[in-house]
Amino acid sequence: MSKIREKIRFHGRVQGVGFRYKAKWAANALGLTGWVKNEWDGSVSVEVQGYEESIHRMLEQLNSDPYIRIEWMDTDKMPVVENEKGFWVR
């Protein structure tokens, strides 16, 4: 099994509800790397890297939060970043 990297743009009630810090906590707990940041239009962007199952589990955790309401996501595959360490809030 090899690592993948995805860029995901989350739309819905995703700002002002602790989304970025929940994403950071989940990513760190699951051994994922990358970053998360708020966008000017009210969406949140994430680049996340790791095993597909771990990324799926992170998305499940975000979606299960009662304050977060993900209405839709735009997802793109990205090249893996070698030797990336940690997951950061931007």
N, C-alpha and C positions, 0 to 999 in steps of 0.2 A: 504494500500500500504506500503510495507516495503523497506528498503534501501538495495542496492546491492553494491558490490565492484568489479571492473574489473581492470585487468592489461592489458594495451594496448601498443603495440609496433608499432609506426608509421614509415613507410618507404617512401622515396621520397625526395622532397626538403623540409626538415623539420629542418635543422640546419642552423644557420646564417640568419634566416628570422624572428626572433622574436617569434618563435613558443612557447617557454617555458613561456614567459611573457604574450602572448595572452592566453595561457592555464590557467595561474594563474588568470588573470583578469576575464576570462569567468567563471572559477570554483568559484571564490569568489562571482561574481554577481549572480550565480545560487545556492549558498549555498552548494556547493560540498566541500569535503575534500580529502586530499591525497597529491601527489607529482608528479613532472615531472623532468626528467633529460636527458641530452644528453648521447648517448652511443658512444663507440669508433668506431663503424662501420658506423656512420653517421645517425643512426636511433635515435628516441626519445622514451623513456619509460615513461609511466604514470600509476600510480595507482590512481584511482578515485573512490570515494564513495558517494552515495546519491541515490536519486530516479531515476529510469530508464529514465523517460522523461527528467529530468534535464541533465543527462549524454548525452542523444541524442542531446539535444539543444547545449551543449558544443561542441560536435563533428561537428554539423552544422556550428557553428560559426568559428571553426578552418578551416573547409573546404571552407568557403566562403572568406577567406583572399586571396587577389590576389598574395601575395608573397609566400604563403605556397602551396605546391602541394603534397597532400597525394596520393601516388600510391597504397599502400595497408596497412592493419592493421592486426596484430595478436592479438587476444583477448582471455583472459582466465578469468573465474570467480574466485574470491578470497573470503575467509571468511571476513565478515564485521569486522572492527576494532572498538570496542566500545569506546566511549568517545573521538574519534579523533577530533581535533580542527584544522581548517585552511587547506590551500593548499599551498605547499612549492615548490620553485625551488631548486633543488639540484645541 
